[in-house]
Amino acid sequence: MKTTEQNINMIKTLNDLAPLADYSLMNTLTPDPKATENGVDHTSREVFSGHYVPVNPTPIENPQYIAHSKNFFAELGFDDSLAQSPDFVRMFSGDISEVPAPLKRTGWATGYALSIYGNEYYDQCPFRTGNGYGDGRAVSVLEAVINGRRWEMQLKGGGQTPYCRGADGRAVLRSSVREFLAQEHMHSLGIPSSRSLSLYTSMTETVNRPWFREDSHSRDPEVMISEAVAITTRVAPSFIRVGQIELFGRRARKNEHPKALEELEMIVLHLIEREYNDEIDENLTLSEKVIALATAFRSRLTSLVANWMRVGYCQGNFNSDNCAAGGFTLDFGPFGFMDKYDPKYQPWTGGGDHFAFFNQPNAAERNFYSFCMALKPLVASDDNALRQLHEIHKDFPNVMKEEMQKMWASKLGLETYDDALYKELRTLMIQTSVDYTLFFRELSELPEDILALTKSFYNNILDNERAKQSWSTWLEKWKLAINSSDREVLSKKMKLVNPKYTLREWHLVPAYKDAEIGDYTLMEELQEVMTNPYDEQSKEVEEKYYALKPVALFDIAGVSHVSCSS
């Protein structure tokens, strides 16, 4: 697999990008033996074996440029003009029929399994076998090594695949704007994430989606609305999910076909090569690699979830198929950044408490359980490896707890975690209805009294002597605990942990509504603000985005909670 360092000049055309193509997945793994040669494979069907299905994306009609990530383009060495060049627009709006060699004119989609909180599900597959569940509208079109790093580029909303389960394979502009902005925001927060490359919409093509009435308080969509389709290209070292490893683990466990165990081994080794080749020695035995993989993924997953909670992010639907095996944030569907602090915060109406904000460590453990179960067939004959795998999974809660305690200590500016101080604060935050982001940012200023903190309070406590006294007492305890001789240094350190800006849904709604009528001004503004989330910005920006959520917007459908419609 080609991983040599490359020094490239600025990429200004698709012809400049083409020589960097290196399709490791398609070159080293096996295709579905029943796949078509030309990639015309857009009808829902069972896929019994193979690691991927060659499939052509379906171009959107009359594509129009909306945005590209200038930061990511710069990292990749792409000239900004490339995003609006005709051949680039054509490729990343779904038409790869004329791309220059050695770019492939066929993309690929992959199957995966579904576990919800560690429980295996089959009914989401239309055949109830697990052989029809996977990338229903995500089509990868390029894998390339750029500046020594491997990237896979995938069209979200790229049309039907064999895994589409009868759906139309499209993403709408609303959800595409959300995902485009959220991925780059998450990266700018310093949290591992898939990245956003480009965003195009169709000037003529629409689809119908269930959604909410204006200013509704409904928990369920009430009407069908017509929405413009869009394609956003997301980029990652790979898009291998826990659910993908799980699919091959299930097949091997049940010996579903003669090559099931071999296919599991191949996908696991491919995962290691794509995501962990700097951590896992290629000279180890298979059992040793499996144990090293489980250990490394546990470390990444626990760190990821602790960091989500550091910034008030809730994934909303943290199934195994929405959990990247590389340990980064993937699938920005029913996500949300918390306004009012609530341990049970859940932006998705279909998510339930088990995927709520404070339950994300538990959900992560259940996904890790599914991952370990999928690996077991590879070490079934090695008692020592089986024991180690069991211990690695068993110790997940302890590792997660350590990550969470380090996170809370860092948010509070403490050298070591103080359980009593943290728990007292959590109670006060709930009682007072505190804005999560504003509170910790204001605390990072090391206030002398509680007056500065009240900027983050939804409830007015100034006339409540008991509440004022409780907060004042806690603040005094905290000031004793931080014990810092250099307040300026500590404040700067805390501000690198506690962002000033997070991407709230009430910021997103006006941006995507304007985008629907061809006005991308707000989206461009959000892109600038949210890719500098720790910085002090202009007074105008601060007044607009560093503010409490308007009371009138609480409990409004599509703002305080969303469905999975996209």
N, C-alpha and C positions, 0 to 999 in steps of 0.2 A: 504494500500500500504506500503510495507516494506521500511522504511527509517532509520532504527536504525543504530547507529554508529557501524562500524566493524573494528577490528584490525586484519589484515591479515599478514601472512608471505609472503615472496617472492613467486610469482606465477611462477612456473617453467614448469608446464605441463597443458594441457587442463583439466585434472582431477582436478587440483588445482583451475582452474577458474570456473568449472561447478557449484559448490555449491553456487556461488555468483549470479547465474542467477535469475532474477525476472522480468518476462514479463508483466509489468503493462498494457501496451497497449492491448495486446491480452487477458489479464485476466479481464479487466474492460470494454472494448469497444466491439462493436458488429462486427462480421465478415460479409462479403457479404453473404447473404443467398443462393446465387447460386454458391458459391465457392466449389471447390472439397475438399475432406477430405485429400487427399494425397499431395496437393500442386502442382499437375501437371496442371498448368493453365497458359500457355504461349502464348496464342493466343489473339490478340487484340479483345476486346469485350466491350459492355456497362456494367457498374456496376451501378445499380440504387440506392442501399442503402447499409448500413453497413459502418463501419469506416476503414476497411482494407480488403485486400484479402490475405489469406494464399497462399504463392507461394514459390516453391523451386528455389533457384538460380541455374544457369547453370554453372557448373565448367568450367574453362578455361583448355585447353589441356596442358599437360606437364608444370605445373607451375614452374617458376624459381624465387627465391628470388632476389629482387633488393635492398630494403631498409625498415627500420622501424624507427620510431621516438624514438630515445634513450631517449630524454627528457620526452616524454609522457609515455613511458614504465616505466621510473623511478617514475613518478607521480602515475601511476596505481599500482606500485609494481610488474611489470612484469620483469622477468629475461630476459636479452637480448637474451639468447640462445633460448627462446621460439619462436622468430620470424622465426627461421629456423628449428624448430622441425617438423617432418612429419605431425602430427595431426593438428598442428596450421596452417601450410601451406595449408593443405587440406581444412580446414574449411574456411580460409580467402582468398582462391582462388576459392571458390564457392561450395565445396562439403561438405554438412552438413549431409550426409546420415548415417555417422557412429559416430557422436559426442556422447560423454558419457552423460548419464542422470545426472541431469535434463535438460541439454541443449536440445532445441527442434530441431527436424529434418525437420522442415518446417519454412521458413522465412515469411516475409510479405511485401506487397507493399500498398501504399495508393493513393487515388485519390485526386485531388485538382482542383480548378478552375483557370482561367487565367484572370487577368485584366492588361491592359497596360495603365499606366498613369490614372488609375481610371475608365477606360472604360471596360465594360465586353465583353469578347470575347468567342465565341463558335466554330468558324470555325477551330481552331487548334485541336479540337476534331474530329476524323474521322467521327463521327456520327452527328456532329453539334448540339449536345444536351448538351455537357458538361459532359457526363457520361463516357467518354473514355479517359480523360486526367488525368495524374498523374505520378507516379513513373514508367517510361517506362523502365529503366535499373538500377534502384537503389533498392536493396533488403536488408531489415534489417534482420539480422540473430541472434542478441543477444541484450538483455537488461539486465543489471546487476547493482547491487549496490556494488561499490568498494570503500573501505575506506570512507563509509558514503555518497558517491555521486553516483547518478544514471547516467548511460551512456547507450546510444543506439549505436550499431555498425552496420554500413550499408555498403554494398558492392556496390561501384560505378562501373558499367560495369558488373553487376552480371547476365545478360541475360534478356530474354524477360519476360514481365509480361502482364496482361490484358490491361495495359495502354501503351504498347509499340508502338501503332499506326502503326504497320506493320514494324517497324525498327528491327534491329538485337539485340538490348539490350546490345551491347558491348561499351566499352570505349577503346580508343587506347592508346598506350604507351606515345605518345607525350602529350596528354592532362592529362594523369594520373600523369606524372612527374610534370607537371605544378601545378596540384591541390595538390599533396603530399607536394611539397615544399612551396606553397603559404599559405596553412593552418597553418603550423607551424611557418612560417615567420610572419603571421598576429598575431598569439598568442604571439610571442616574441616581437612584436611591442606594446604589451599591449592592443590590441583591441580584444573584444570578437569575437570568431570564432569557427567553427567546427574544429576538430583536425584530424591529420593524424596518423593512427596506423601502417599500413603496405602497401607495394606495391609489387605486383607480376606480372610478365608478362608470356605470353605463349611462349614456344620455337618453337611452330609449328603452332598455330592458328593465322590467319590474317583476316582482313576485308578491304574492299575498302572504302575510304573516299575522298571527293572532297578537293583539296588543291591547292596551288599556284605553279607556276613554279619557279625555282631558280632565285633569284634576280629580280623577277617580281615587277612591280608597280601597278598591277591590284588590284581593290577593290573587285573583285569577284573571287572565286576559278575557276581555268582554266582546271585542270586535275584531273583524279581519280588516287589515289595512294594506294598501298597495305601497310597496317600498322599492326604491331603486336598488339594484344589485351592485355589488362592489367586490373587488378582489384586493386584499392586502397580502403582501408577501412577508411571511415571517421566516426568520433565519435562526439556525442553531447548529451546534456541532453535529447533532443528530436529532431525530425526532422519535427515538426509541423510548417507549413508555413502559412502565411497570406492567401494564395490561398486555403489552406485546410479548414480553418475556413470559408472562403468565399464560398466554395462549399456547405457546410451544411447550411450556411446562405441563399444562393440562393434557395435551396430546401425548406427551412422552409418558406421563403417569398412567394414562389409560391405554397406552400402546395403540393409538388410533390408526397408525399406518406404519409400514416397516421402517421408514426413515425418521420417525418422530423424534427419537432420542438424538439422532445425528443432527436434525434441524435445530433442536434446542441448544446443543453444544455450539453449533455454528453461530446462532444469533447472540449467545452469551459472549463468545470470543470476539464477535464483531462489536458488541457493546463495549467491551474492554478496550479494544483497539481505537474506537471512536471517541470514547469519553474518559478512559482511565489509563491510557498508555504511558503517561508520565508517572503513574503511581504503582502500577502492577508490572513486575518483571516478566517479560515474555518467556523467560527460561523456566518459570515455575511449572509444576505439574498442573493438570486440570483441576484437581481438588484444591491445590494451593491457590490457584487463581480464583476459584469460586469463593473461597473463604476471604481472600483479599478484597474481592469485589463487594461482598456483603459488608465488610467492615468499612470500606471507603464510602459506599452508598449511604450507610447509616450515618456516617459523619456529615456528609453533605446534606442529607435530608433533615437531620435535626437542626443543623445550622440554618438551613433555608426557612424552616417553619418559625424558628425563634426570630429570625429577621423579619418575616412577614408580620409577626406580632409586634415587633419593635416599631413598625411604621403604621400599625392599625389596619393592615390588609387582611381581608377574609376571602379565601378562594371560593367559598360558596358551594362548590360541588367537587370535593376532593376524592373522587373515585380513583381506582387504580389506573384507569385509562386516561386520567387527567394528571397523572403523576409521572414526570419525566425521569427515566432511569439514570439520567446524567445529573440529577439533583438540582434542577433549576425550575423556575416558574414557567408553567406551560398552560395554554388554553384559558385565555381571558374571556370567559363567557359570563356567568353570573357572579362576577367578582364585585368587591366593593371596598372602599376605604372608609373606615368608621368615622362618623361625626361624633355624636354623643357616646361617651364610653359606656359600653354594655358588653359584659362577658358573653351574652347570648346573641350578640349581633350576627345576623344572617341576611345578606342581601338578596338571596334567592328564595322565592316563595316555595320552591319544591325541595329545598335542601334539608330542612329539619334541624333540630338542635345538634345532631351528631356532627354536622359540618359547621357549626357556629364558631365564632371567633375563638373562644377559649377552649373549644374542643379540637382545634386543629392539631395539637400534639398527639391526641388519641387517634385521630383520623390518619395521621402520618404513620403511627405505629401499626395500624391495621393494613395500610398499604405496604409497609415493610414486611409484615407477616406474609402477605400475598407474594411478595418478591422472593422471600426465603423459601416458601413452599414451591415456587416455580423452579428454584435452583436444586431442590432436593434430588430429583432423578439423576442429576449429574454426579452426585456423590453417594448414591445409594449403596454402593459396595464398599464404601470407606467409612467404617464406624467412627474413626477419630474425626474425620471431616464433618460427619453428621452431628456429632456431639458439639463441635465448635460452632457449626451453623446454628444449632439450637441455643447455645449460650450467647451468641451475637444477637439473636433476636430477643432472647429473654432479657438482655441488658439494655435494650432500646429505651425503656422508660427512664432508667438512670442517666443515660447519656443525654436524653431529651431534657431531663430536669436540670442537669448541669448547664446546658446551653441556655435554658430559660433563666436561670439564676444569674448567669453572666450577663444576659441581655438586660434584665431588670436593674442590675447593679450599674451597668453602663448608662442606662437612661436616667438614673438618679444621680450619676456622678460619684458613685461609691467605689472604693477599692475592692470591697468584698460585699457580697449580698447580705442584706439585713432583712430577715423574714418578717419580723414584727413591724418594722417601719413600712415595708412594702404592703403588707396586709391591711394595715391601718389606712394607708393611702388609698388602696383599692376600695375600701368601704366608703371613705369620704367622697371619692370620685363618683361613685354610684349615687350616693345620697344627694349630691349637689348637682348632678347632671353636668359633667365636665366634658368639654370638647377635647378629645384625646390628643390631637396634634397640637392645638394651641396651648394646652396646659403644659406639656413637656417642653415646648419651645420657650414659653414664658419662664418656666422653672430654670431653664438653661441660662437665663439672665442673672441667676442667683439673687432673687429679690430679697429685700430686707424685711418686708411684711407681706401680708396676703393681698394687699390692694392691687398689685400688678397681676396677680393670678386670677382675679375676678374677671378679667378680660376673657377668660376661657370658660366661664361659668354660664350655663344656660339658666340656672336659678339664681336669683338675687339673694345673697346672704347678708348684705350690709345691715339689714334691719333685723337679722336673726342673731342675737347675741350668742346663743348656744353654738350655732354653726360657726360663727366667726371665731369663737374660742377654740373649738375643735381643730379648725384649720390652723390657727395661730400656734397651738400646742404642737401640732404635727410639724409645722415649718421650723419651729425651734429645735425639735429633735433632729430634723433633717440637716439643719445647719451645723449642729454638733457632729453629725455622722460624716459629713463630707470632709471636714477637717482639712481644708485646703489652705496652704500658705500663699498660693498665687491664684487669686480669684479669676483673673483674666485668662490664664491658661486653662483652668477648669471649665470656664464658660465656653471657650472655643472648642474644647474637647467634647462637651455635652452637645453643642450645636452640630457637631459632625455625626452624632448619634440620633438626634431628634430633629427631623426635617421641619422646615418652616412651612412648606407647601406639600400637600398630598392631593391626589386627583379625585375629588369628590364627585359623586353622581350629579349633584346639582350644578357643578361646573360643566359636566359633559353634555347634559341635555340641551342647553342653548346652543352649544357648538354643533351638535349633530343635526339639530333642527334647522339652523342656518345653512348647514351643508346641504340639506335636502333641497334648498332653493338656490343653490349655487354660490352661496356666500361662505367662504372659507376663512374669513378674517379671525373669528373667534378660535377656530381650530389652530390656526398658525400661532395665535397668541398663547394658547394653552401649551402648544408644543414648545415654545420658548420658555415659558414659566416653569413647566413641569420637568424640563430637562436640566434645571438648575434648582433643585428642591431645597438645598441647604443654604442657598445664598440669600443675603439681604438684597431685595430688588427695589424698584422704584416705589415711591409713595402711592402712586396710582395702582400698581400691581398689588401692593400690600392691602390697600383698602378694599380691593375687589376679591382677592383670593385668600387673604389671611383674616378670615372673619367667621363668626358663628353662622351655622346654617339657619336661614330664615325660618322662623317658627311655622309659617304657613306651608312650608314644603315637607314638614314631618308627616309621615304616613301617606304621602301621595304616591300612587302607583307609578312606576317608571322612574321615580326619583329616589324614594326611600327603599323601595324594593323592586326587583325586576323578575321577569319570567325568563325561561331559557330560550325564548324566541330570538333567532338571529338569522 
